[in-house]
Each structure stands twice: as structure tokens, then as C-alpha cells.
Amino acid sequence: MSDDPYGPGWWVGSDGQWHSPDEDFNADVPRKAHPARRVAIVLLAVAVVGATTFGVWLGGGSPGSTSASGPPTSALNEQVQTAVTGNGPDQFGVAGVVSVVCASPPSWTTGSKFTCSVYASSHRKIGVYDGTVDATSPAGGWSWQGSWHPVVNQLVQ
């Protein structure tokens, strides 16, 4: 017979005591929430709230919403460049345009005016696009009427 007073499957826990084979092996280990997991969850929540708030501040509201701040400047620059270079109705068909830089009006209300500088290669200003804001569409889109004014031999410093 064995010197072991307990049969097969008995085990010694971290408390130094013998435990039966039916007892959970981890029963003597206290369960704690891992602090890194808790921190990760809090950081994720803060990131989601922060990103949502930042998007609202930038005018990224729900589709169809309107804002007095108008479209983002990058979108305005692209749309004016299309109007200046395009060959469709209300477009001017200007060749050689490399970039457009617009200064948005202080508020996007009907009748507000804005100006865009139009550049060719070598940072050479080739014209100015003047826009006047129209009423917003029912879907919340922005529109304007514009005119093209070529500039001859003017270099930008």
C-alpha cells in the first residue's frame, strides 16, 4: 500500500492543503479582473466618443443635414477645379490647371461670396474663380454660381 493517505487524483493546492479530485483545480486562486483589460475598454469608449464628437465638429452630421459652415474646403477646391476645367454646361474648359485654392465665405448663406485662385504648373496663377452661394438643396447639398476671370503673367510668391 502507498504512503499517500489520499488516492489517485488528489492534489496539493497553493495553500499547502490536499484537495480531492472533484474539487476545481483553480478554486484556491482568487479571480480578479485584469487591469489592462479594464483600461483598454475605457480607452476604446473614450476613442469612440471622441471620434463621434470630432466628426460632428467638422460638420460630418447625418446625411441630409445642413450646416452654415458649408462643404469642406478640399471638396470645394475639387468642385471648382472641375467647373474650371470641364467642358459641360456652366463649365469653362480651361486647360493646364494643376490646382485650385479656395477661400470659403464666412457663412454659407444665400448670396455669400467666395474666391478661388487657379494655378498652372510652376505655381503660376492663371485665373480667379468668383462664386456666389445659392440656396441649399432640400437634401442639404451646397450649390453656387461662378464666373471665371483669367489672369495674364502673374507669378505667385
Residue pairs with C-beta under 8 A, 6 or more apart in sequence:
4 10
6 18
6 20
7 21
8 21
9 20
9 21
10 18
10 19
10 20
10 21
11 18
11 19
11 21
11 25
12 18
12 19
13 19
13 27
13 28
14 28
14 29
15 28
19 27
19 28
58 72
59 67
59 69
59 72
61 67
63 140
64 139
64 140
65 140
66 136
66 140
67 108
68 107
68 108
68 109
69 107
69 108
70 76
70 104
70 105
70 107
70 108
70 133
70 142
71 79
71 108
71 142
73 102
73 104
76 102
76 104
76 114
76 116
77 99
77 100
77 101
77 102
77 116
78 100
80 100
80 102
80 116
80 118
80 129
80 131
80 146
81 97
81 99
81 100
81 118
82 91
83 90
83 91
83 92
83 129
83 146
84 91
84 92
84 94
84 97
84 100
84 118
84 127
84 129
84 148
85 91
85 92
85 93
85 94
85 95
85 97
86 92
86 93
87 93
90 145
90 146
92 148
94 118
94 126
94 127
94 148
94 150
96 120
96 121
96 126
97 118
97 119
97 120
97 126
98 119
98 120
98 121
99 118
99 119
100 116
100 117
100 118
100 119
100 129
101 116
101 117
101 119
102 114
102 115
102 116
102 117
102 129
102 131
103 114
103 115
103 116
104 114
105 112
105 113
105 114
105 133
106 112
108 133
108 136
108 142
109 133
110 133
110 134
110 135
111 132
111 133
112 132
112 133
113 130
113 131
113 132
113 133
114 130
114 131
114 133
114 144
115 128
115 129
115 130
115 131
116 128
116 129
116 130
116 131
117 125
117 127
117 128
117 156
118 125
118 126
118 127
118 128
118 129
119 125
119 126
119 156
120 126
123 155
123 156
124 154
124 155
124 156
125 151
125 154
125 155
125 156
126 150
126 151
127 148
127 149
127 150
127 151
128 148
128 149
128 151
129 146
129 147
129 148
129 149
130 146
130 147
130 149
131 144
131 145
131 146
132 144
132 145
132 146
133 142
133 143
133 144
134 143
134 144
134 145
135 143
136 142
136 143
137 143
